[in-house]
């Protein structure tokens, strides 16, 4: 993987363990053209190379960021200038990144629904609960890991191992202060977490904030917490609630406002 600037740059980034997506045109006169996307920081994007058309570069770079966030590779179809409804051009987008993680604390019915939604979105999902009778592989067959441990202890160990990053989503669904306050204390003290949300009513949220302040968390740290968890979709069932949580995570990741598209003009 050497001999051209883009491959040399790719090799350097991979040596530094920087997540990178590489797009390659597979068809026509542009076959072999390459475009590379990476994020040197959470709020920065860098693009190297070109696929031979400015509009195609823009669309593919956007899609490459999505594939990179999901840690997923695959072939996308476009028109010559990046048109989404055409398939005259195939572009292979290769993501050099592991899938993002979603850590679900609390083995409850809402967790089961959220596991299914998270897997559709490409997350590697861990369910953690200190109660062995609830945290079982039989209850959560789609989860990548089911862990019986105290949530705060497990999260602290994962952070120490470097297994938490700015793509990680943490969802606390326990409804029990003895579980959720300690794990939120650990989560909110971590510098790089993509999303931290906790389930509960607004009254529960106020009590939880009081407990977290007593534990030493600042207002700035508490501002990172999404509670009650999810967007206001009018959800009633665990499955609808899972969709509302996933929608908020997506909006946080990409800066979306969660408004109907017609309102955006």
LUMMARVO-481713 format. One record per residue (C-alpha): residue in three letters; x, y, z. Coordinates in pm, 1 decimal, decimal comma. Layout:
REM residues N
 type       xx       yy       zz
  ALA        X        Y        Z
...
//
This chain:
REM residues 265
 type       xx       yy       zz
  UNK      0,0      0,0      0,0
  UNK    249,1    257,9   -116,9
  UNK    364,0    445,8   -421,0
  UNK     83,6    703,6   -441,5
  UNK     21,4   1000,1   -208,0
  UNK   -324,2    885,3   -102,7
  UNK   -202,6    536,1     -9,9
  UNK     94,8    681,9    176,9
  UNK   -142,9    911,5    365,3
  UNK   -377,8    621,6    437,3
  UNK    -94,0    408,9    571,7
  UNK     19,6    691,5    799,6
  UNK   -330,5    742,6    939,0
  UNK   -378,5    371,7    999,4
  UNK    -44,9    354,9   1182,8
  UNK   -179,6    628,5   1410,1
  UNK   -505,4    430,0   1452,8
  UNK   -714,2    707,4   1296,7
  UNK  -1048,7    583,4   1152,8
  UNK  -1048,0    631,8    774,2
  UNK  -1288,6    565,4    488,0
  UNK  -1155,0    509,0    135,4
  UNK  -1387,3    539,4   -165,9
  UNK  -1288,7    384,7   -501,5
  UNK  -1472,8    414,4   -833,5
  UNK  -1529,0     70,4   -985,5
  UNK  -1668,7    158,5  -1329,1
  UNK  -1597,4    348,8  -1650,0
  UNK  -1326,3    595,6  -1733,9
  UNK  -1284,6    697,1  -1369,9
  UNK  -1228,1    341,2  -1247,6
  UNK   -962,0    341,3   -977,9
  UNK  -1012,8    704,3   -876,6
  UNK   -997,6    738,8   -500,2
  UNK  -1121,1    971,8   -229,8
  UNK  -1028,7    939,4    137,8
  UNK  -1219,7   1079,2    434,8
  UNK  -1115,5   1093,8    797,4
  UNK  -1197,1   1291,9   1109,1
  UNK   -890,0   1430,2   1288,2
  UNK  -1127,4   1559,3   1559,3
  UNK  -1495,6   1509,2   1643,3
  UNK  -1594,3   1836,3   1474,7
  UNK  -1349,6   1820,3   1181,3
  UNK  -1351,7   1638,4    848,0
  UNK  -1060,8   1607,5    603,9
  UNK  -1093,2   1485,2    244,3
  UNK   -802,8   1378,0     21,4
  UNK   -815,5   1281,9   -345,6
  UNK  -1098,7   1310,3   -596,2
  UNK  -1332,7   1085,2   -792,7
  UNK  -1320,1   1320,9  -1088,6
  UNK  -1632,6   1528,5  -1026,7
  UNK  -1692,1   1792,0   -759,1
  UNK  -2055,1   1697,7   -695,1
  UNK  -1973,6   1326,9   -683,2
  UNK  -1692,7   1399,6   -436,9
  UNK  -1932,9   1590,0   -210,5
  UNK  -2197,2   1316,6   -205,2
  UNK  -1952,5   1029,0   -166,0
  UNK  -1763,7   1208,9    111,8
  UNK  -2093,5   1249,8    298,4
  UNK  -2179,4    881,9    254,3
  UNK  -1826,7    776,3    347,0
  UNK  -1862,3    957,7    678,7
  UNK  -2177,2    759,6    746,6
  UNK  -2007,5    430,2    663,9
  UNK  -1708,4    529,0    874,7
  UNK  -1931,3    607,2   1173,5
  UNK  -2093,5    264,7   1135,4
  UNK  -1763,0     84,5   1077,6
  UNK  -1914,2    -67,8    765,0
  UNK  -1790,5   -123,3    406,9
  UNK  -1991,5   -172,0     90,1
  UNK  -2073,7    -68,5   -265,3
  UNK  -2285,9    242,4   -328,5
  UNK  -2452,9    336,2   -658,6
  UNK  -2459,0    688,7   -805,3
  UNK  -2509,0    886,7  -1119,8
  UNK  -2210,3   1046,1  -1290,1
  UNK  -2244,1   1356,0  -1071,8
  UNK  -2350,5   1183,9   -751,3
  UNK  -2722,0   1152,8   -827,4
  UNK  -2878,5    929,0   -562,9
  UNK  -3145,2    767,5   -782,0
  UNK  -2912,6    655,2  -1060,3
  UNK  -2683,1    355,4  -1076,5
  UNK  -2447,7    422,4  -1363,8
  UNK  -2149,4    437,4  -1130,2
  UNK  -2046,1    197,8   -855,3
  UNK  -1826,7    321,6   -571,5
  UNK  -1674,8     90,0   -311,6
  UNK  -1649,5    257,2     29,3
  UNK  -1415,0     79,3    266,3
  UNK  -1424,1    179,7    632,6
  UNK  -1106,5    120,7    830,5
  UNK  -1279,2    133,3   1168,3
  UNK  -1446,8   -102,6   1409,5
  UNK  -1823,7    -68,9   1450,4
  UNK  -1935,5    185,4   1711,2
  UNK  -2046,8     54,3   2048,2
  UNK  -2375,3     91,6   2229,7
  UNK  -2370,1      8,3   2599,4
  UNK  -2713,9    -63,5   2745,1
  UNK  -2730,3    -68,4   3123,3
  UNK  -3040,0   -239,4   3260,3
  UNK  -3183,6   -567,1   3127,5
  UNK  -3545,1   -452,7   3084,6
  UNK  -3810,0   -476,7   2810,4
  UNK  -3704,1   -143,2   2658,8
  UNK  -3350,4   -279,9   2633,1
  UNK  -3466,5   -573,7   2422,8
  UNK  -3630,3   -337,0   2172,5
  UNK  -3329,9   -103,8   2164,9
  UNK  -3091,2   -392,5   2095,8
  UNK  -3284,7   -472,0   1777,5
  UNK  -3280,1   -110,9   1656,2
  UNK  -2912,6    -65,6   1744,0
  UNK  -2811,6   -372,1   1544,7
  UNK  -2992,8   -234,3   1237,6
  UNK  -2784,0     82,8   1276,1
  UNK  -2461,1   -118,1   1286,4
  UNK  -2372,0    -91,7   1654,9
  UNK  -2183,6   -352,1   1852,3
  UNK  -2422,1   -386,8   2146,6
  UNK  -2344,5   -476,8   2506,4
  UNK  -2617,7   -534,0   2765,8
  UNK  -2498,2   -503,3   3124,7
  UNK  -2692,8   -561,4   3445,8
  UNK  -2588,8   -668,4   3794,2
  UNK  -2893,0   -895,9   3821,7
  UNK  -2796,6  -1235,1   3683,7
  UNK  -3156,5  -1352,9   3651,2
  UNK  -3232,4  -1074,6   3398,5
  UNK  -2902,9  -1043,2   3209,0
  UNK  -2911,2  -1365,0   3008,5
  UNK  -2826,3  -1464,2   2653,5
  UNK  -3172,4  -1615,6   2620,4
  UNK  -3338,8  -1277,6   2679,0
  UNK  -3101,4  -1084,2   2451,3
  UNK  -2997,7  -1318,1   2168,6
  UNK  -2913,3  -1032,2   1929,3
  UNK  -2674,4   -856,4   2167,4
  UNK  -2305,0   -901,2   2095,9
  UNK  -2232,1   -927,7   2467,7
  UNK  -2443,3   -983,9   2778,0
  UNK  -2250,7   -896,6   3092,4
  UNK  -2343,1   -960,9   3454,4
  UNK  -2167,4   -688,4   3651,6
  UNK  -2236,2   -365,2   3832,7
  UNK  -2278,0   -103,5   3556,7
  UNK  -2036,7    152,6   3703,8
  UNK  -1766,0   -109,0   3757,6
  UNK  -1802,2   -245,5   3405,1
  UNK  -1798,4    100,8   3244,5
  UNK  -1493,9    209,6   3443,9
  UNK  -1308,9   -106,1   3335,8
  UNK  -1400,0    -48,4   2970,9
  UNK  -1276,2    309,9   2989,8
  UNK   -948,9    196,4   3145,9
  UNK   -904,2    -46,8   2855,2
  UNK   -957,2    232,7   2600,9
  UNK  -1279,6     74,0   2474,1
  UNK  -1489,5    394,5   2495,3
  UNK  -1464,6    667,6   2230,9
  UNK  -1660,5    954,5   2079,2
  UNK  -1877,4    712,8   1877,1
  UNK  -1989,3    520,7   2186,6
  UNK  -2353,5    553,4   2293,5
  UNK  -2438,1    487,3   2658,6
  UNK  -2802,3    428,2   2749,0
  UNK  -2904,5    378,1   3111,2
  UNK  -3244,0    209,6   3141,5
  UNK  -3231,9     71,7   3494,7
  UNK  -3489,1    294,0   3675,5
  UNK  -3297,3    235,8   3998,3
  UNK  -3077,0    503,0   4164,8
  UNK  -2838,4    245,8   4311,3
  UNK  -2749,1    143,5   3954,9
  UNK  -2801,3    451,4   3739,4
  UNK  -2643,4    723,2   3958,1
  UNK  -2302,3    547,3   3992,7
  UNK  -2281,0    453,5   3623,6
  UNK  -2382,1    804,0   3514,0
  UNK  -2118,4    945,4   3744,1
  UNK  -1855,3    740,1   3560,8
  UNK  -1998,8    817,2   3216,0
  UNK  -2020,8   1193,2   3267,3
  UNK  -1661,8   1209,9   3388,6
  UNK  -1536,1   1043,7   3069,3
  UNK  -1406,8   1304,2   2820,4
  UNK  -1499,8   1125,2   2496,0
  UNK  -1846,3    971,8   2475,8
  UNK  -2076,4   1025,9   2179,6
  UNK  -2405,4   1004,2   2369,7
  UNK  -2522,1    955,2   2728,5
  UNK  -2894,1    907,2   2788,5
  UNK  -3099,9    784,3   3081,4
  UNK  -3461,6    673,3   3104,9
  UNK  -3706,2    813,7   3358,1
  UNK  -3979,4   1069,3   3415,9
  UNK  -3909,0   1439,2   3456,7
  UNK  -3962,9   1405,0   3831,0
  UNK  -3712,1   1119,3   3837,7
  UNK  -3473,8   1332,9   3634,8
  UNK  -3480,3   1613,5   3892,2
  UNK  -3410,4   1369,3   4175,1
  UNK  -3131,1   1214,4   3971,1
  UNK  -2971,4   1554,6   3906,5
  UNK  -2977,2   1624,1   4279,1
  UNK  -2804,6   1294,9   4353,0
  UNK  -2543,1   1352,9   4082,6
  UNK  -2466,8   1702,8   4209,2
  UNK  -2423,5   1559,3   4558,1
  UNK  -2178,1   1310,9   4402,7
  UNK  -1969,9   1603,3   4277,5
  UNK  -2073,9   1653,9   3915,4
  UNK  -2080,0   2006,3   3775,1
  UNK  -2355,9   2172,2   3573,0
  UNK  -2134,0   2151,0   3262,9
  UNK  -2097,0   1776,0   3307,6
  UNK  -2469,4   1730,3   3371,9
  UNK  -2548,5   1923,7   3053,1
  UNK  -2408,9   1629,6   2853,6
  UNK  -2687,8   1406,2   2983,9
  UNK  -2997,6   1336,8   2772,3
  UNK  -3281,0   1286,1   3019,1
  UNK  -3553,1   1187,9   2972,8
  UNK  -3394,1    983,6   2696,3
  UNK  -3507,1   1008,1   2332,7
  UNK  -3690,6   1253,2   2107,5
  UNK  -4054,7   1346,7   2155,2
  UNK  -4220,3   1116,6   1901,1
  UNK  -4522,3   1035,1   2115,1
  UNK  -4383,6    684,1   2167,0
  UNK  -4594,5    438,3   2366,4
  UNK  -4441,5     93,4   2315,7
  UNK  -4085,6    -26,2   2388,6
  UNK  -4026,1    -48,9   2013,5
  UNK  -4141,6    308,4   1951,5
  UNK  -3933,9    427,7   2246,0
  UNK  -3630,4    250,4   2098,8
  UNK  -3684,3    437,4   1770,8
  UNK  -3705,1    768,9   1958,6
  UNK  -3377,2    693,3   2139,1
  UNK  -3204,5    595,5   1815,3
  UNK  -3335,0    911,9   1649,0
  UNK  -3182,0   1127,4   1921,7
  UNK  -2848,8    946,7   1895,2
  UNK  -2843,3   1003,7   1518,5
  UNK  -2937,0   1370,4   1561,5
  UNK  -2658,8   1419,6   1817,3
  UNK  -2405,2   1246,7   1594,7
  UNK  -2471,4   1456,3   1285,5
  UNK  -2608,6   1778,7   1435,0
  UNK  -2967,9   1727,9   1322,4
  UNK  -3249,2   1922,9   1481,9
  UNK  -3511,1   1648,9   1476,5
  UNK  -3761,6   1870,4   1293,9
  UNK  -3983,3   1767,0   1000,1
  UNK  -3794,9   1826,2    675,4
  UNK  -4067,6   2052,6    525,4
  UNK  -4005,3   2299,5    810,6
  UNK  -3646,6   2342,2    692,7
  UNK  -3759,0   2504,5    367,5
//
